[in-house]
Amino acid sequence: MTTNVPTSEFSEDFVTGMRNRMAVSYYKYGPVSDAYPHKVDAVASMMTRMRKYAETGNTEWLIDAANFAMIEFMHPRHPHAHFTGTDDDASPGRTALRTGLDDKRDNVTIGKNQFSRTAMFRD
């Protein structure tokens, strides 16, 4: 499925990097379903990659972390894993850079026109 997302809002290079690394992993380690969730903890593996990124700044760790998040989505280890689409009221918000406080406000106030244009991307 192709959507008309502004290039400033989505990285095809990132997704291509995910896909390429998953292809290599398939031939290196075998099918994802052979290891997850019963042999390997995808969430712990993801968190390790996030720490490595924080330490090194190497963005490859972000691609690896995203792949582990995807694996957890595909083969969840969490006993109550489910998908429920949420709106702003359930969002944990963003962490502000200067204060470290959670910020649930939008970058700009979204008008009715802009909000209706986002409808195609919501469940």
Biopython code that builds the backbone (N, CA, C, O; Angstrom):
import numpy as np
from Bio.PDB.StructureBuilder import StructureBuilder

atoms = [
    (1, "MET", "N", (0.841, -1.171, 0.000)),
    (1, "MET", "CA", (0.000, 0.000, 0.000)),
    (1, "MET", "C", (0.887, 1.235, 0.000)),
    (1, "MET", "O", (1.838, 1.333, 0.775)),
    (2, "THR", "N", (0.573, 2.145, -0.852)),
    (2, "THR", "CA", (1.328, 3.386, -0.926)),
    (2, "THR", "C", (0.434, 4.524, -0.463)),
    (2, "THR", "O", (-0.710, 4.650, -0.897)),
    (3, "THR", "N", (0.971, 5.347, 0.421)),
    (3, "THR", "CA", (0.237, 6.528, 0.863)),
    (3, "THR", "C", (1.040, 7.752, 0.486)),
    (3, "THR", "O", (2.250, 7.678, 0.272)),
    (4, "ASN", "N", (0.369, 8.854, 0.408)),
    (4, "ASN", "CA", (1.007, 10.093, 0.011)),
    (4, "ASN", "C", (1.495, 10.831, 1.258)),
    (4, "ASN", "O", (0.885, 11.809, 1.689)),
    (5, "VAL", "N", (2.598, 10.355, 1.830)),
    (5, "VAL", "CA", (3.175, 10.960, 3.023)),
    (5, "VAL", "C", (4.295, 11.898, 2.582)),
    (5, "VAL", "O", (5.143, 11.508, 1.779)),
    (6, "PRO", "N", (4.311, 13.117, 3.090)),
    (6, "PRO", "CA", (5.404, 14.025, 2.723)),
    (6, "PRO", "C", (6.764, 13.394, 3.052)),
    (6, "PRO", "O", (6.919, 12.754, 4.092)),
    (7, "THR", "N", (7.736, 13.576, 2.172)),
    (7, "THR", "CA", (9.059, 12.979, 2.387)),
    (7, "THR", "C", (9.724, 13.500, 3.651)),
    (7, "THR", "O", (10.628, 12.859, 4.187)),
    (8, "SER", "N", (9.285, 14.655, 4.129)),
    (8, "SER", "CA", (9.840, 15.185, 5.379)),
    (8, "SER", "C", (9.330, 14.427, 6.598)),
    (8, "SER", "O", (9.849, 14.608, 7.700)),
    (9, "GLU", "N", (8.306, 13.571, 6.412)),
    (9, "GLU", "CA", (7.655, 12.895, 7.529)),
    (9, "GLU", "C", (7.894, 11.388, 7.566)),
    (9, "GLU", "O", (7.410, 10.713, 8.474)),
    (10, "PHE", "N", (8.632, 10.852, 6.598)),
    (10, "PHE", "CA", (8.840, 9.403, 6.540)),
    (10, "PHE", "C", (10.139, 9.115, 5.813)),
    (10, "PHE", "O", (10.470, 9.786, 4.835)),
    (11, "SER", "N", (10.877, 8.121, 6.287)),
    (11, "SER", "CA", (12.155, 7.783, 5.671)),
    (11, "SER", "C", (12.086, 6.426, 4.981)),
    (11, "SER", "O", (12.070, 5.380, 5.630)),
    (12, "GLU", "N", (12.047, 6.465, 3.664)),
    (12, "GLU", "CA", (12.113, 5.217, 2.889)),
    (12, "GLU", "C", (13.461, 4.531, 3.101)),
    (12, "GLU", "O", (13.531, 3.302, 3.116)),
    (13, "ASP", "N", (14.534, 5.311, 3.266)),
    (13, "ASP", "CA", (15.856, 4.722, 3.518)),
    (13, "ASP", "C", (15.847, 3.897, 4.801)),
    (13, "ASP", "O", (16.458, 2.830, 4.861)),
    (14, "PHE", "N", (15.155, 4.387, 5.823)),
    (14, "PHE", "CA", (15.066, 3.668, 7.091)),
    (14, "PHE", "C", (14.352, 2.326, 6.893)),
    (14, "PHE", "O", (14.825, 1.291, 7.361)),
    (15, "VAL", "N", (13.215, 2.354, 6.199)),
    (15, "VAL", "CA", (12.451, 1.130, 5.965)),
    (15, "VAL", "C", (13.228, 0.167, 5.073)),
    (15, "VAL", "O", (13.187, -1.045, 5.282)),
    (16, "THR", "N", (13.932, 0.701, 4.083)),
    (16, "THR", "CA", (14.773, -0.154, 3.237)),
    (16, "THR", "C", (15.875, -0.800, 4.076)),
    (16, "THR", "O", (16.183, -1.978, 3.898)),
    (17, "GLY", "N", (16.464, -0.035, 4.983)),
    (17, "GLY", "CA", (17.467, -0.586, 5.890)),
    (17, "GLY", "C", (16.895, -1.694, 6.759)),
    (17, "GLY", "O", (17.554, -2.708, 6.991)),
    (18, "MET", "N", (15.671, -1.505, 7.240)),
    (18, "MET", "CA", (15.005, -2.559, 8.026)),
    (18, "MET", "C", (14.841, -3.820, 7.179)),
    (18, "MET", "O", (15.201, -4.920, 7.598)),
    (19, "ARG", "N", (14.297, -3.637, 5.994)),
    (19, "ARG", "CA", (14.025, -4.772, 5.103)),
    (19, "ARG", "C", (15.319, -5.517, 4.767)),
    (19, "ARG", "O", (15.357, -6.747, 4.815)),
    (20, "ASN", "N", (16.370, -4.781, 4.430)),
    (20, "ASN", "CA", (17.634, -5.418, 4.067)),
    (20, "ASN", "C", (18.221, -6.216, 5.228)),
    (20, "ASN", "O", (18.739, -7.315, 5.029)),
    (21, "ARG", "N", (18.141, -5.665, 6.434)),
    (21, "ARG", "CA", (18.691, -6.369, 7.591)),
    (21, "ARG", "C", (17.858, -7.596, 7.952)),
    (21, "ARG", "O", (18.395, -8.601, 8.418)),
    (22, "MET", "N", (16.553, -7.513, 7.739)),
    (22, "MET", "CA", (15.711, -8.687, 7.986)),
    (22, "MET", "C", (16.013, -9.788, 6.973)),
    (22, "MET", "O", (15.977, -10.969, 7.318)),
    (23, "ALA", "N", (16.311, -9.417, 5.731)),
    (23, "ALA", "CA", (16.660, -10.413, 4.713)),
    (23, "ALA", "C", (17.958, -11.113, 5.089)),
    (23, "ALA", "O", (18.047, -12.339, 5.010)),
    (24, "VAL", "N", (18.957, -10.351, 5.494)),
    (24, "VAL", "CA", (20.238, -10.946, 5.908)),
    (24, "VAL", "C", (20.028, -11.858, 7.110)),
    (24, "VAL", "O", (20.567, -12.964, 7.159)),
    (25, "SER", "N", (19.243, -11.390, 8.081)),
    (25, "SER", "CA", (18.987, -12.193, 9.283)),
    (25, "SER", "C", (18.281, -13.498, 8.960)),
    (25, "SER", "O", (18.547, -14.523, 9.587)),
    (26, "TYR", "N", (17.389, -13.466, 7.991)),
    (26, "TYR", "CA", (16.686, -14.690, 7.599)),
    (26, "TYR", "C", (17.697, -15.749, 7.156)),
    (26, "TYR", "O", (17.611, -16.906, 7.567)),
    (27, "TYR", "N", (18.644, -15.352, 6.324)),
    (27, "TYR", "CA", (19.628, -16.321, 5.825)),
    (27, "TYR", "C", (20.684, -16.654, 6.872)),
    (27, "TYR", "O", (21.299, -17.718, 6.813)),
    (28, "LYS", "N", (20.895, -15.769, 7.814)),
    (28, "LYS", "CA", (21.889, -15.985, 8.868)),
    (28, "LYS", "C", (21.327, -16.822, 10.021)),
    (28, "LYS", "O", (21.992, -17.733, 10.514)),
    (29, "TYR", "N", (20.094, -16.507, 10.448)),
    (29, "TYR", "CA", (19.518, -17.133, 11.643)),
    (29, "TYR", "C", (18.306, -18.015, 11.376)),
    (29, "TYR", "O", (17.904, -18.784, 12.250)),
    (30, "GLY", "N", (17.716, -17.922, 10.188)),
    (30, "GLY", "CA", (16.509, -18.686, 9.895)),
    (30, "GLY", "C", (15.266, -17.846, 10.120)),
    (30, "GLY", "O", (15.351, -16.658, 10.431)),
    (31, "PRO", "N", (14.102, -18.479, 9.957)),
    (31, "PRO", "CA", (12.839, -17.750, 10.092)),
    (31, "PRO", "C", (12.648, -17.148, 11.485)),
    (31, "PRO", "O", (13.024, -17.747, 12.493)),
    (32, "VAL", "N", (12.059, -15.961, 11.520)),
    (32, "VAL", "CA", (11.777, -15.264, 12.774)),
    (32, "VAL", "C", (10.974, -16.162, 13.711)),
    (32, "VAL", "O", (11.233, -16.198, 14.914)),
    (33, "SER", "N", (10.007, -16.881, 13.164)),
    (33, "SER", "CA", (9.119, -17.708, 13.990)),
    (33, "SER", "C", (9.842, -18.861, 14.675)),
    (33, "SER", "O", (9.304, -19.462, 15.605)),
    (34, "ASP", "N", (11.067, -19.181, 14.222)),
    (34, "ASP", "CA", (11.834, -20.234, 14.891)),
    (34, "ASP", "C", (12.416, -19.764, 16.223)),
    (34, "ASP", "O", (12.756, -20.592, 17.068)),
    (35, "ALA", "N", (12.534, -18.458, 16.424)),
    (35, "ALA", "CA", (13.175, -17.940, 17.633)),
    (35, "ALA", "C", (12.267, -17.098, 18.526)),
    (35, "ALA", "O", (12.501, -16.998, 19.730)),
    (36, "TYR", "N", (11.241, -16.498, 17.947)),
    (36, "TYR", "CA", (10.409, -15.553, 18.704)),
    (36, "TYR", "C", (9.005, -16.095, 18.843)),
    (36, "TYR", "O", (8.446, -16.625, 17.883)),
    (37, "PRO", "N", (8.437, -15.971, 20.006)),
    (37, "PRO", "CA", (8.933, -15.348, 21.232)),
    (37, "PRO", "C", (9.547, -16.333, 22.211)),
    (37, "PRO", "O", (9.929, -15.936, 23.312)),
    (38, "HIS", "N", (9.653, -17.602, 21.848)),
    (38, "HIS", "CA", (10.037, -18.643, 22.799)),
    (38, "HIS", "C", (11.531, -18.776, 23.073)),
    (38, "HIS", "O", (11.902, -19.362, 24.090)),
    (39, "LYS", "N", (12.404, -18.258, 22.210)),
    (39, "LYS", "CA", (13.845, -18.369, 22.430)),
    (39, "LYS", "C", (14.541, -17.025, 22.639)),
    (39, "LYS", "O", (15.525, -16.945, 23.374)),
    (40, "VAL", "N", (14.041, -15.979, 22.003)),
    (40, "VAL", "CA", (14.693, -14.673, 22.041)),
    (40, "VAL", "C", (13.683, -13.617, 22.493)),
    (40, "VAL", "O", (12.528, -13.632, 22.068)),
    (41, "ASP", "N", (14.124, -12.712, 23.347)),
    (41, "ASP", "CA", (13.280, -11.619, 23.843)),
    (41, "ASP", "C", (13.498, -10.399, 22.954)),
    (41, "ASP", "O", (14.524, -9.725, 23.054)),
    (42, "ALA", "N", (12.538, -10.121, 22.093)),
    (42, "ALA", "CA", (12.659, -9.008, 21.141)),
    (42, "ALA", "C", (12.692, -7.661, 21.846)),
    (42, "ALA", "O", (13.429, -6.768, 21.427)),
    (43, "VAL", "N", (11.907, -7.494, 22.914)),
    (43, "VAL", "CA", (11.858, -6.200, 23.605)),
    (43, "VAL", "C", (13.191, -5.913, 24.288)),
    (43, "VAL", "O", (13.703, -4.797, 24.194)),
    (44, "ALA", "N", (13.759, -6.902, 24.973)),
    (44, "ALA", "CA", (15.064, -6.702, 25.610)),
    (44, "ALA", "C", (16.136, -6.423, 24.560)),
    (44, "ALA", "O", (17.017, -5.591, 24.775)),
    (45, "SER", "N", (16.062, -7.114, 23.430)),
    (45, "SER", "CA", (17.017, -6.891, 22.342)),
    (45, "SER", "C", (16.865, -5.486, 21.775)),
    (45, "SER", "O", (17.857, -4.835, 21.446)),
    (46, "MET", "N", (15.616, -5.014, 21.661)),
    (46, "MET", "CA", (15.361, -3.656, 21.176)),
    (46, "MET", "C", (15.945, -2.623, 22.138)),
    (46, "MET", "O", (16.603, -1.674, 21.711)),
    (47, "MET", "N", (15.705, -2.807, 23.423)),
    (47, "MET", "CA", (16.201, -1.859, 24.419)),
    (47, "MET", "C", (17.735, -1.810, 24.422)),
    (47, "MET", "O", (18.316, -0.740, 24.605)),
    (48, "THR", "N", (18.381, -2.939, 24.225)),
    (48, "THR", "CA", (19.847, -2.969, 24.130)),
    (48, "THR", "C", (20.315, -2.116, 22.961)),
    (48, "THR", "O", (21.287, -1.371, 23.084)),
    (49, "ARG", "N", (19.626, -2.221, 21.825)),
    (49, "ARG", "CA", (19.999, -1.417, 20.648)),
    (49, "ARG", "C", (19.773, 0.068, 20.901)),
    (49, "ARG", "O", (20.556, 0.894, 20.433)),
    (50, "MET", "N", (18.730, 0.420, 21.622)),
    (50, "MET", "CA", (18.482, 1.831, 21.936)),
    (50, "MET", "C", (19.585, 2.380, 22.840)),
    (50, "MET", "O", (20.009, 3.524, 22.677)),
    (51, "ARG", "N", (20.048, 1.575, 23.786)),
    (51, "ARG", "CA", (21.169, 2.010, 24.629)),
    (51, "ARG", "C", (22.438, 2.176, 23.799)),
    (51, "ARG", "O", (23.200, 3.121, 24.002)),
    (52, "LYS", "N", (22.664, 1.248, 22.857)),
    (52, "LYS", "CA", (23.849, 1.347, 21.989)),
    (52, "LYS", "C", (23.785, 2.629, 21.151)),
    (52, "LYS", "O", (24.802, 3.296, 20.962)),
    (53, "TYR", "N", (22.598, 2.973, 20.651)),
    (53, "TYR", "CA", (22.465, 4.218, 19.898)),
    (53, "TYR", "C", (22.768, 5.413, 20.796)),
    (53, "TYR", "O", (23.489, 6.325, 20.391)),
    (54, "ALA", "N", (22.228, 5.416, 22.004)),
    (54, "ALA", "CA", (22.460, 6.525, 22.928)),
    (54, "ALA", "C", (23.950, 6.677, 23.233)),
    (54, "ALA", "O", (24.441, 7.796, 23.387)),
    (55, "GLU", "N", (24.664, 5.568, 23.321)),
    (55, "GLU", "CA", (26.105, 5.596, 23.611)),
    (55, "GLU", "C", (26.936, 6.040, 22.408)),
    (55, "GLU", "O", (27.904, 6.784, 22.560)),
    (56, "THR", "N", (26.557, 5.582, 21.207)),
    (56, "THR", "CA", (27.434, 5.747, 20.043)),
    (56, "THR", "C", (26.949, 6.752, 19.004)),
    (56, "THR", "O", (27.759, 7.338, 18.286)),
    (57, "GLY", "N", (25.629, 6.958, 18.918)),
    (57, "GLY", "CA", (25.090, 7.803, 17.857)),
    (57, "GLY", "C", (24.982, 7.096, 16.511)),
    (57, "GLY", "O", (24.593, 7.718, 15.523)),
    (58, "ASN", "N", (25.316, 5.810, 16.454)),
    (58, "ASN", "CA", (25.248, 5.048, 15.210)),
    (58, "ASN", "C", (23.787, 4.732, 14.908)),
    (58, "ASN", "O", (23.159, 3.958, 15.630)),
    (59, "THR", "N", (23.243, 5.321, 13.851)),
    (59, "THR", "CA", (21.830, 5.164, 13.530)),
    (59, "THR", "C", (21.463, 3.756, 13.069)),
    (59, "THR", "O", (20.280, 3.422, 13.002)),
    (60, "GLU", "N", (22.448, 2.931, 12.753)),
    (60, "GLU", "CA", (22.135, 1.532, 12.433)),
    (60, "GLU", "C", (21.440, 0.862, 13.611)),
    (60, "GLU", "O", (20.580, 0.002, 13.418)),
    (61, "TRP", "N", (21.810, 1.255, 14.844)),
    (61, "TRP", "CA", (21.164, 0.671, 16.029)),
    (61, "TRP", "C", (19.673, 0.999, 16.041)),
    (61, "TRP", "O", (18.871, 0.208, 16.538)),
    (62, "LEU", "N", (19.292, 2.159, 15.497)),
    (62, "LEU", "CA", (17.867, 2.510, 15.437)),
    (62, "LEU", "C", (17.117, 1.583, 14.487)),
    (62, "LEU", "O", (15.990, 1.178, 14.771)),
    (63, "ILE", "N", (17.736, 1.252, 13.370)),
    (63, "ILE", "CA", (17.123, 0.318, 12.425)),
    (63, "ILE", "C", (16.964, -1.045, 13.082)),
    (63, "ILE", "O", (15.916, -1.679, 12.958)),
    (64, "ASP", "N", (17.993, -1.495, 13.776)),
    (64, "ASP", "CA", (17.912, -2.785, 14.472)),
    (64, "ASP", "C", (16.825, -2.759, 15.541)),
    (64, "ASP", "O", (16.072, -3.723, 15.684)),
    (65, "ALA", "N", (16.737, -1.661, 16.294)),
    (65, "ALA", "CA", (15.709, -1.532, 17.332)),
    (65, "ALA", "C", (14.312, -1.602, 16.707)),
    (65, "ALA", "O", (13.414, -2.254, 17.240)),
    (66, "ALA", "N", (14.145, -0.926, 15.579)),
    (66, "ALA", "CA", (12.846, -0.953, 14.893)),
    (66, "ALA", "C", (12.501, -2.369, 14.442)),
    (66, "ALA", "O", (11.343, -2.777, 14.528)),
    (67, "ASN", "N", (13.487, -3.120, 13.966)),
    (67, "ASN", "CA", (13.226, -4.500, 13.559)),
    (67, "ASN", "C", (12.803, -5.354, 14.749)),
    (67, "ASN", "O", (11.907, -6.188, 14.622)),
    (68, "PHE", "N", (13.432, -5.157, 15.893)),
    (68, "PHE", "CA", (13.014, -5.914, 17.073)),
    (68, "PHE", "C", (11.610, -5.512, 17.513)),
    (68, "PHE", "O", (10.847, -6.362, 17.973)),
    (69, "ALA", "N", (11.254, -4.238, 17.382)),
    (69, "ALA", "CA", (9.885, -3.802, 17.686)),
    (69, "ALA", "C", (8.900, -4.486, 16.731)),
    (69, "ALA", "O", (7.828, -4.922, 17.148)),
    (70, "MET", "N", (9.268, -4.575, 15.457)),
    (70, "MET", "CA", (8.415, -5.232, 14.479)),
    (70, "MET", "C", (8.270, -6.718, 14.793)),
    (70, "MET", "O", (7.181, -7.278, 14.669)),
    (71, "ILE", "N", (9.361, -7.350, 15.198)),
    (71, "ILE", "CA", (9.312, -8.775, 15.549)),
    (71, "ILE", "C", (8.375, -8.989, 16.736)),
    (71, "ILE", "O", (7.579, -9.928, 16.738)),
    (72, "GLU", "N", (8.467, -8.118, 17.751)),
    (72, "GLU", "CA", (7.555, -8.226, 18.892)),
    (72, "GLU", "C", (6.107, -8.051, 18.435)),
    (72, "GLU", "O", (5.212, -8.724, 18.945)),
    (73, "PHE", "N", (5.874, -7.160, 17.486)),
    (73, "PHE", "CA", (4.538, -6.962, 16.931)),
    (73, "PHE", "C", (4.057, -8.239, 16.233)),
    (73, "PHE", "O", (2.903, -8.638, 16.389)),
    (74, "MET", "N", (4.932, -8.867, 15.476)),
    (74, "MET", "CA", (4.584, -10.073, 14.709)),
    (74, "MET", "C", (4.428, -11.305, 15.591)),
    (74, "MET", "O", (3.522, -12.113, 15.389)),
    (75, "HIS", "N", (5.322, -11.443, 16.576)),
    (75, "HIS", "CA", (5.359, -12.626, 17.451)),
    (75, "HIS", "C", (5.487, -12.158, 18.896)),
    (75, "HIS", "O", (6.553, -12.292, 19.497)),
    (76, "PRO", "N", (4.419, -11.614, 19.457)),
    (76, "PRO", "CA", (4.527, -10.996, 20.778)),
    (76, "PRO", "C", (4.848, -11.976, 21.905)),
    (76, "PRO", "O", (4.325, -13.089, 21.956)),
    (77, "ARG", "N", (5.712, -11.534, 22.792)),
    (77, "ARG", "CA", (6.037, -12.277, 24.006)),
    (77, "ARG", "C", (5.135, -11.804, 25.146)),
    (77, "ARG", "O", (4.823, -12.564, 26.062)),
    (78, "HIS", "N", (4.726, -10.551, 25.075)),
    (78, "HIS", "CA", (3.874, -9.977, 26.111)),
    (78, "HIS", "C", (2.585, -10.796, 26.205)),
    (78, "HIS", "O", (1.924, -11.024, 25.192)),
    (79, "PRO", "N", (2.222, -11.240, 27.413)),
    (79, "PRO", "CA", (1.046, -12.116, 27.553)),
    (79, "PRO", "C", (-0.281, -11.450, 27.197)),
    (79, "PRO", "O", (-1.259, -12.143, 26.914)),
    (80, "HIS", "N", (-0.332, -10.136, 27.205)),
    (80, "HIS", "CA", (-1.574, -9.429, 26.884)),
    (80, "HIS", "C", (-1.419, -8.555, 25.640)),
    (80, "HIS", "O", (-2.098, -7.538, 25.506)),
    (81, "ALA", "N", (-0.536, -8.947, 24.742)),
    (81, "ALA", "CA", (-0.292, -8.155, 23.530)),
    (81, "ALA", "C", (-1.591, -8.020, 22.738)),
    (81, "ALA", "O", (-2.316, -8.994, 22.536)),
    (82, "HIS", "N", (-1.866, -6.810, 22.301)),
    (82, "HIS", "CA", (-3.034, -6.513, 21.485)),
    (82, "HIS", "C", (-2.802, -5.174, 20.797)),
    (82, "HIS", "O", (-1.893, -4.429, 21.162)),
    (83, "PHE", "N", (-3.606, -4.881, 19.827)),
    (83, "PHE", "CA", (-3.537, -3.583, 19.170)),
    (83, "PHE", "C", (-4.851, -2.866, 19.380)),
    (83, "PHE", "O", (-5.915, -3.374, 19.025)),
    (84, "THR", "N", (-4.769, -1.698, 19.952)),
    (84, "THR", "CA", (-5.919, -0.814, 20.094)),
    (84, "THR", "C", (-5.480, 0.562, 19.626)),
    (84, "THR", "O", (-4.614, 1.182, 20.243)),
    (85, "GLY", "N", (-6.058, 1.033, 18.561)),
    (85, "GLY", "CA", (-5.735, 2.375, 18.079)),
    (85, "GLY", "C", (-6.089, 3.400, 19.150)),
    (85, "GLY", "O", (-7.168, 3.339, 19.738)),
    (86, "THR", "N", (-5.194, 4.331, 19.399)),
    (86, "THR", "CA", (-5.429, 5.331, 20.437)),
    (86, "THR", "C", (-5.413, 6.725, 19.845)),
    (86, "THR", "O", (-4.888, 6.948, 18.753)),
    (87, "ASP", "N", (-5.987, 7.647, 20.568)),
    (87, "ASP", "CA", (-6.007, 9.052, 20.178)),
    (87, "ASP", "C", (-5.143, 9.819, 21.174)),
    (87, "ASP", "O", (-4.522, 9.220, 22.052)),
    (88, "ASP", "N", (-5.105, 11.121, 21.041)),
    (88, "ASP", "CA", (-4.265, 11.955, 21.896)),
    (88, "ASP", "C", (-4.480, 11.725, 23.383)),
    (88, "ASP", "O", (-3.527, 11.776, 24.160)),
    (89, "ASP", "N", (-5.726, 11.472, 23.790)),
    (89, "ASP", "CA", (-6.014, 11.340, 25.210)),
    (89, "ASP", "C", (-5.315, 10.146, 25.854)),
    (89, "ASP", "O", (-5.114, 10.145, 27.069)),
    (90, "ALA", "N", (-4.939, 9.135, 25.083)),
    (90, "ALA", "CA", (-4.256, 7.966, 25.623)),
    (90, "ALA", "C", (-2.747, 7.996, 25.373)),
    (90, "ALA", "O", (-2.023, 7.123, 25.853)),
    (91, "SER", "N", (-2.276, 8.979, 24.637)),
    (91, "SER", "CA", (-0.859, 9.075, 24.301)),
    (91, "SER", "C", (-0.030, 9.469, 25.518)),
    (91, "SER", "O", (-0.445, 10.321, 26.303)),
    (92, "PRO", "N", (1.148, 8.849, 25.677)),
    (92, "PRO", "CA", (2.039, 9.291, 26.753)),
    (92, "PRO", "C", (2.682, 10.639, 26.435)),
    (92, "PRO", "O", (3.343, 11.228, 27.290)),
    (93, "GLY", "N", (2.493, 11.122, 25.225)),
    (93, "GLY", "CA", (3.043, 12.417, 24.836)),
    (93, "GLY", "C", (4.503, 12.311, 24.437)),
    (93, "GLY", "O", (5.061, 11.220, 24.317)),
    (94, "ARG", "N", (5.100, 13.464, 24.236)),
    (94, "ARG", "CA", (6.512, 13.541, 23.871)),
    (94, "ARG", "C", (7.276, 14.085, 25.060)),
    (94, "ARG", "O", (6.703, 14.782, 25.897)),
    (95, "THR", "N", (8.557, 13.779, 25.147)),
    (95, "THR", "CA", (9.379, 14.324, 26.208)),
    (95, "THR", "C", (10.073, 15.564, 25.675)),
    (95, "THR", "O", (10.823, 15.500, 24.701)),
    (96, "ALA", "N", (9.818, 16.683, 26.318)),
    (96, "ALA", "CA", (10.399, 17.942, 25.877)),
    (96, "ALA", "C", (11.907, 17.923, 26.100)),
    (96, "ALA", "O", (12.383, 17.392, 27.103)),
    (97, "LEU", "N", (12.643, 18.491, 25.184)),
    (97, "LEU", "CA", (14.096, 18.481, 25.247)),
    (97, "LEU", "C", (14.648, 19.340, 26.377)),
    (97, "LEU", "O", (15.536, 18.900, 27.108)),
    (98, "ARG", "N", (14.141, 20.545, 26.529)),
    (98, "ARG", "CA", (14.704, 21.460, 27.518)),
    (98, "ARG", "C", (14.317, 21.119, 28.946)),
    (98, "ARG", "O", (15.139, 21.262, 29.852)),
    (99, "THR", "N", (13.090, 20.673, 29.170)),
    (99, "THR", "CA", (12.613, 20.489, 30.531)),
    (99, "THR", "C", (12.587, 19.043, 30.979)),
    (99, "THR", "O", (12.630, 18.765, 32.178)),
    (100, "GLY", "N", (12.516, 18.105, 30.022)),
    (100, "GLY", "CA", (12.372, 16.705, 30.368)),
    (100, "GLY", "C", (10.953, 16.339, 30.771)),
    (100, "GLY", "O", (10.688, 15.195, 31.139)),
    (101, "LEU", "N", (10.043, 17.296, 30.704)),
    (101, "LEU", "CA", (8.649, 17.040, 31.067)),
    (101, "LEU", "C", (7.885, 16.513, 29.862)),
    (101, "LEU", "O", (8.212, 16.842, 28.722)),
    (102, "ASP", "N", (6.879, 15.704, 30.112)),
    (102, "ASP", "CA", (6.034, 15.219, 29.023)),
    (102, "ASP", "C", (5.250, 16.378, 28.436)),
    (102, "ASP", "O", (4.767, 17.249, 29.160)),
    (103, "ASP", "N", (5.132, 16.378, 27.124)),
    (103, "ASP", "CA", (4.427, 17.448, 26.426)),
    (103, "ASP", "C", (3.400, 16.815, 25.504)),
    (103, "ASP", "O", (3.770, 16.189, 24.510)),
    (104, "LYS", "N", (2.130, 16.963, 25.809)),
    (104, "LYS", "CA", (1.075, 16.388, 24.982)),
    (104, "LYS", "C", (0.549, 17.373, 23.947)),
    (104, "LYS", "O", (-0.377, 17.044, 23.204)),
    (105, "ARG", "N", (1.115, 18.567, 23.882)),
    (105, "ARG", "CA", (0.634, 19.565, 22.931)),
    (105, "ARG", "C", (1.175, 19.284, 21.533)),
    (105, "ARG", "O", (2.244, 18.696, 21.368)),
    (106, "ASP", "N", (0.420, 19.715, 20.545)),
    (106, "ASP", "CA", (0.855, 19.604, 19.156)),
    (106, "ASP", "C", (1.938, 20.639, 18.870)),
    (106, "ASP", "O", (2.092, 21.606, 19.617)),
    (107, "ASN", "N", (2.694, 20.433, 17.780)),
    (107, "ASN", "CA", (3.662, 21.437, 17.339)),
    (107, "ASN", "C", (2.946, 22.734, 17.001)),
    (107, "ASN", "O", (3.436, 23.822, 17.303)),
    (108, "VAL", "N", (1.801, 22.614, 16.382)),
    (108, "VAL", "CA", (0.948, 23.759, 16.072)),
    (108, "VAL", "C", (-0.482, 23.324, 16.352)),
    (108, "VAL", "O", (-0.779, 22.130, 16.390)),
    (109, "THR", "N", (-1.341, 24.269, 16.542)),
    (109, "THR", "CA", (-2.744, 23.923, 16.734)),
    (109, "THR", "C", (-3.298, 23.469, 15.390)),
    (109, "THR", "O", (-3.220, 24.188, 14.393)),
    (110, "ILE", "N", (-3.853, 22.271, 15.382)),
    (110, "ILE", "CA", (-4.384, 21.712, 14.142)),
    (110, "ILE", "C", (-5.804, 22.211, 13.944)),
    (110, "ILE", "O", (-6.669, 22.043, 14.803)),
    (111, "GLY", "N", (-6.026, 22.834, 12.781)),
    (111, "GLY", "CA", (-7.362, 23.305, 12.446)),
    (111, "GLY", "C", (-8.211, 22.171, 11.908)),
    (111, "GLY", "O", (-7.702, 21.083, 11.637)),
    (112, "LYS", "N", (-9.499, 22.417, 11.752)),
    (112, "LYS", "CA", (-10.441, 21.401, 11.283)),
    (112, "LYS", "C", (-10.036, 20.854, 9.910)),
    (112, "LYS", "O", (-10.151, 19.652, 9.669)),
    (113, "ASN", "N", (-9.567, 21.712, 9.019)),
    (113, "ASN", "CA", (-9.141, 21.289, 7.685)),
    (113, "ASN", "C", (-7.982, 20.296, 7.745)),
    (113, "ASN", "O", (-8.026, 19.245, 7.106)),
    (114, "GLN", "N", (-6.948, 20.633, 8.515)),
    (114, "GLN", "CA", (-5.792, 19.765, 8.619)),
    (114, "GLN", "C", (-6.174, 18.438, 9.272)),
    (114, "GLN", "O", (-5.701, 17.381, 8.855)),
    (115, "PHE", "N", (-7.027, 18.489, 10.292)),
    (115, "PHE", "CA", (-7.431, 17.267, 10.981)),
    (115, "PHE", "C", (-8.173, 16.335, 10.040)),
    (115, "PHE", "O", (-7.935, 15.127, 10.063)),
    (116, "SER", "N", (-9.066, 16.862, 9.215)),
    (116, "SER", "CA", (-9.828, 16.013, 8.305)),
    (116, "SER", "C", (-8.921, 15.371, 7.264)),
    (116, "SER", "O", (-9.214, 14.275, 6.788)),
    (117, "ARG", "N", (-7.824, 16.034, 6.900)),
    (117, "ARG", "CA", (-6.883, 15.450, 5.938)),
    (117, "ARG", "C", (-6.128, 14.266, 6.528)),
    (117, "ARG", "O", (-5.590, 13.448, 5.781)),
    (118, "THR", "N", (-6.078, 14.159, 7.855)),
    (118, "THR", "CA", (-5.375, 13.023, 8.475)),
    (118, "THR", "C", (-6.264, 11.800, 8.595)),
    (118, "THR", "O", (-5.775, 10.732, 8.964)),
    (119, "ALA", "N", (-7.544, 11.913, 8.301)),
    (119, "ALA", "CA", (-8.500, 10.816, 8.481)),
    (119, "ALA", "C", (-8.093, 9.556, 7.734)),
    (119, "ALA", "O", (-8.289, 8.449, 8.236)),
    (120, "MET", "N", (-7.534, 9.709, 6.550)),
    (120, "MET", "CA", (-7.163, 8.527, 5.759)),
    (120, "MET", "C", (-6.059, 7.699, 6.414)),
    (120, "MET", "O", (-5.876, 6.537, 6.053)),
    (121, "PHE", "N", (-5.321, 8.268, 7.368)),
    (121, "PHE", "CA", (-4.225, 7.563, 8.005)),
    (121, "PHE", "C", (-4.622, 6.949, 9.342)),
    (121, "PHE", "O", (-3.820, 6.248, 9.960)),
    (122, "ARG", "N", (-5.835, 7.198, 9.793)),
    (122, "ARG", "CA", (-6.289, 6.689, 11.082)),
    (122, "ARG", "C", (-7.127, 5.441, 10.877)),
    (122, "ARG", "O", (-7.770, 5.274, 9.840)),
    (123, "ASP", "N", (-7.115, 4.561, 11.877)),
    (123, "ASP", "CA", (-7.952, 3.345, 11.822)),
    (123, "ASP", "C", (-9.397, 3.689, 12.048)),
    (123, "ASP", "O", (-10.251, 2.803, 12.038)),
]
sb = StructureBuilder()
sb.init_structure("model")
sb.init_model(0)
sb.init_chain("A")
sb.init_seg("    ")
for serial, (resi, resn, name, xyz) in enumerate(atoms, 1):
    if name == "N":
        sb.init_residue(resn, " ", resi, " ")
    sb.init_atom(name, np.array(xyz, "f"), 0.0, 1.0, " ", f" {name:<3s}", serial, name[0])
structure = sb.get_structure()
